[in-house]
Amino acid sequence: MRVLGVDPGLTRCGIGVIEGVPGRPPRLVAVGVVRTPPDAEIGPRLVALQRGVEEWLDEQRPDAVAVERVFSQNNVRTVMGTAQASAIAIAAAAHRGLPVALHTPSEVKAAITGSGRADKAQVASMVMRVLRLDEAPRPADASDALALAVCHLWRGAAQSRLASLTAPRPASAGQPAASGQTRAQAQLAAAIKAAGARR
């Protein structure tokens, strides 16, 4: 499975692409940053960002796209730019029929380091270890994009498994449909435990 992670930003939008399957170490495919000049008008900046993201999508052809979920910040200008970049990435992926997942920063940190309060240095260090890199990708936006992709690769498998287990099954003739929730919860817990042991 190939996952493209997006750490949205208007000035620097981190892009990271990995490939792998649950249970095995993922490998780095490509990583970089789409930049726009901060002193330019908002319209041309959004167009440039859109073109950059679309080039990554068309060149890398991912199976899924993971974007950082925008959360409230004190700096309204920063969060607006992040939200605009996020929307562009989501729309570009959806236009190509690609599934898009949103992950909060704390979800990514917990998936990568085991702690939702990890700092950027800890996340970058674990990205290096997971992807077996000699040094952390720079700038930090690129490393964060790879962390998003790894998070989705690991969490997405468990979420897909849960969805398949909890999907309603047709009842046999004369028998009521079973919810299957207890069995699904037990299997999900086992899958998450196994994934944690492998990491």
HUPEWO-V348003 format. One line per field, one symbol per residue. burial: 1 if it has 24 or more other C-alpha atoms within 12 Angstrom, else 0. A space follows every 50 residues. Layout:
burial=???
//
This chain:
burial=11111111111111111111010001111111111100000000111111 01110110011111111111000000000011111111110110000011 11111111111110000001111111110110000110111111111111 1111111100110000000000000000000001000100110010001
//
